[in-house]
Amino acid sequence: MANDGKRTYCRCIEEMTMIIGKEETVLFEFKEVYPCMIRTSDTEMNYYKIYGEEFALSCSEQEFKEHFKLILHQPIK
């Protein structure tokens, strides 16, 4: 199933940017909370999908830990 996985939230611990043409765009802002999903494959490797306002990011566990930290409770909005 495409959307099978544990849904949770994560906090960005290092801002992620992308340069498009001559402009720098912030994909995920430092200290902001984003919804994410953890998927476990048959090989026991976790994959993460983070949902930003304009972009979604799929990454490995190592890449996730470089830029995000899981939070155990739902953020208050």
Buried (B, 14 or more C-beta within 10 A) or exposed (E): EEEEBEEBBBBBEEEBEEEEEEEEEBBBBEEBBBBBBBBEEEEEEBBBBBBBEEEEBEBEEEEBEEBBEBBEEEEEE
